[in-house]
Amino acid sequence: MTSGVQTDQFHIEYVADASAAFEAGQAASRTMLAAVGAEPPSLLFAFCNGTVDQTEFLRGIRSVFGSEIPVVGGSTVGVITNEALNYDGPACALAACSLQQTEVHISTGHGLAEDEWTAGKNLGEAILSKGGEAQAMLLFYDSIKSMATAEAPPVLVASPPLLAGLESVIRDLPIVGAGLLSDLRMEQAAAVFDGKSSSTAEAVAVLFKNSDLHFDTAIMHGCTPLDGIYHTVTRSEGACLFEVDNQPIANLIDSMYGDREWRNEVPVRRLTIGMNHGEKFGELEEHNFVNRLIAGVLPDDGGVALFEPDLAEGSEIMFMVRDPLKMVESAAQNSRALVRRVMDEGRRVLFGLYINCAGRAASISDSPTEEAAEVMAALNEHDIPLLGMYTGVEIAPFLGRSRGLDWTGVLWLVSTSS
Amino acid sequence: MSGEGPAETPQSQAAREIAHYKALAQKAGAARLKETEALSRMIQLRQKAEAELQLAHEKLEDRVRERTAQLSESEARYRAMFENAAQAVMLVQEGSVIQVNPAFMNLFGHDDYTKVVGHAGLSLVHPDDRRMLRQLALRPENRLDPLPIRGLNNHGGLLQLEISFSDITIGGEAALLATLVDVTERERLEAEANALEEQRQHFEKMEAIGTLAGGVAHDLNNVLSAIISYPELMLLDLPPDSQMADDLRKIQTSGEKAAAIVKDMLALARRSVLSLEPLQLNTVIHSYLNSLEFHDLQRRHPTILFEPQLAEMLPPIPGSSVHLSKALMNLVTNAVEAMPNEGGKVRICTRLVDIQSATTHPLPLQAGPHVELSVSDNGTGIAAEDIGRIFEPFFTKKQMGRSGTGLGMAVVWGTVADHHGGIDVDSQEGVGTTMKILLPATSQSVAKPSATAENLPTGEGQLIMVVDDDEGQRSLIAALLKRLNYSALTVASGEEALELLASAEVSLMLIDMIMEPGIDGLETLKRAQNIRAETAAIMMSGYAMTEMVEQALELGAHHFLQKPYGLNELATVLHKSFQTVS
């Protein structure tokens, strides 16, 4: 266990080997409790690798902090802190938040496996029932709708209907969050710590109300347009895209690669599909693009499957390149730019939450270095406590709406002007 | 221009240009995609190489761990051997002890390793041996294996050790592995074995001398019997103031001295069985101090002071006054002759010594009261290298022929041994010598003085048969018997004696043990007892007590007379024998 990094309101602990889950949760909590002093924290974030027994891990935390302090988090592909990033072993990370002025409200939504929109709507209604005006919202949910088996691929929870259902009740509230994954094989559901317990097929929302804090977000992906040519989706169904410009999309991609090797990749490693939300023929800015990973070619070889079902017929898309060097560069520039901007505005950054797509990990993205290390470096330069996790879907406010994003890193900073 | 197609409209030209630029963009995009793919593959290859490197590293670490475990196990084994070795083992590097085992600590009597480890190895070695070890460290080719050295234990005590060296390397530096064996006990056993061997050789020498002495004693004693006994018979018939009587006494005295020499030789050879009777050692000493020999010694060394310091109330000892007197004379003579010049002091002391425990006393003595005789002088002393040899027969530092035959101290040793005593020598060159003899005391009382010539017990005319193959002996004994009022019947062989025994009224037989030719004395006795079971007999011989004599005594012979014997001794033995018969 490493010694934690802390400001006066946030404290981070990291455990590299939490295979003894209860003991790890307990030991990290004891250290944290000793560090934060007599005043107990108002909120705990806790994330652990999918190989860690989440129930025991949560029990270990509870054995120190009791059952009153809400614990939000769950299982992830990996964790990130100021001192380490780990997606290989049974690691865990905790953040203690002492939010004196800010009210924290936690709500849960169930039934994700049945209907994402309804689940989102129910969650929104639950939030609304608690009243008050929130300045920010964090959302974590179990990404697995049905687990991968030997016979069938996994089915993921779609973020657009979930967010749509939520926004059908609650509008104009920036949402940052993640669809959690226990591992990239997607053979088990992701545990969600909903403030009180651990469960699956569930969404948990943390709302920050009456707060004197500021919440800022940076989106970073590093995908760049392949050739700048717009294509129109001419046939699609849900998350499956069959034709663009009236051509089978797989054939079109074949011509781009010059061969069919890409069809063996799951997901397709270098090519994504992007939607430019900026000026169509203006500068092609990174922050104006929403990217969709191509999960793989469909069995009939005609179409491709996407991670999100939001490319309806008539949508204009561009093919984007997932360039690992650009990814690292993007993480370095965007994280530093956000910290600089907040600080330039005279605020003190108290905490950073980095929600990072598991596909961006170096070993998966064929990157020579870890892009998350750039985020760590950016925050460590200013001793800002950092908690992060590797996830399946990243959610961030984007061009007036909160959206589910792919192959994206979302950095959420909490700051104070005092 | 004829043949030209319809003019391109601006729209079609724009569409063509767009298609052209699209194609260019698509081409550039495909190239970028390939470039990114190539980069991706390169990174994949690097990651694969790194993974393989990591795997190789982990395998190497596994091997290192396995090897480390093997080494640990091996070290544990060797440590166990080192720690439990029966022999003391020491590791020395650059002259300093770097490790020792428990056996080493036990050997040197240490219980604190810090007092050994880190200190100079030579500090554990006797100072006289250190130089040798230093030289051997420089010239290892000269090392003996094992090398005898002396060690010093924790209390400064001396250890007799054997050390073996092995050159080894520790941490790349040369070191010595020294194995030490305590040979103190082994050397003690070797010393004991050497002493036993010396004793064996001593006894063999004694045996040889005994054989020689025995060979001549028989004939010589027969001759001496005549020289001693005839003057004695003649003196009985001469007036005391006769000149001839004086001459006869000198002959008699010389004969007795000669007989004593023969007895010395027999005693030395341990073939003589002393007749030990309770006596007062002080009486023997007084007798010696009043003897002609001692007065002669005083006369020859007038400047030497003799100091008798005799304890009173000493218990008697079982002893032979003749032999003890002889031993005393030898000791005093040696003491006197040890004085380098004129003057000096010889002290003769006795005292009572109570030995509490036989096992703790340096001399091989039984526990109990002992009478100690010590003769001290302040003469030249005995050289240390000679002390162990002074009891050897014929060992002498004196000028040969002038004094002594080299038998003096050997006789003392033999006498003390025959008396079951012990002897101790304390001598320092230039200071003097003290010889201490310890003799076991007895609770028996001292016998009254034997008869004198004036009141010899005599017979009543009993007939005594003298059986001896030596005519001179037969005549002499017959004369002595006649003087003692006995009748003598002399025969020259056992066979002749047996023939006469049946018809003659013989009261007692005096039988010589060795007779040639014909049957010997023992056989004669046996056959005589077959003829007359109650036959009384006294055995005689020029030899000392032998197994044959012992058998004869067991068969019923009353006494044994060793030739030469005097009238007095014969009278006493006959008297006792007839008392037994009656």
Interface residues (C-beta under 8 A of the other chain):
Chain A: P225 L226 D227 G228 I229 S255 M256 Y257 G258 R269 R270 L271 F319 V321 R322 D323 P324 L325 A362 S363 D366 S367 P368
Chain B: K22 A25 Q26 A28 G29 A30 R32 L33 K34 T36 E37 L39 S40 R41 I43 Q44 R46 Q47
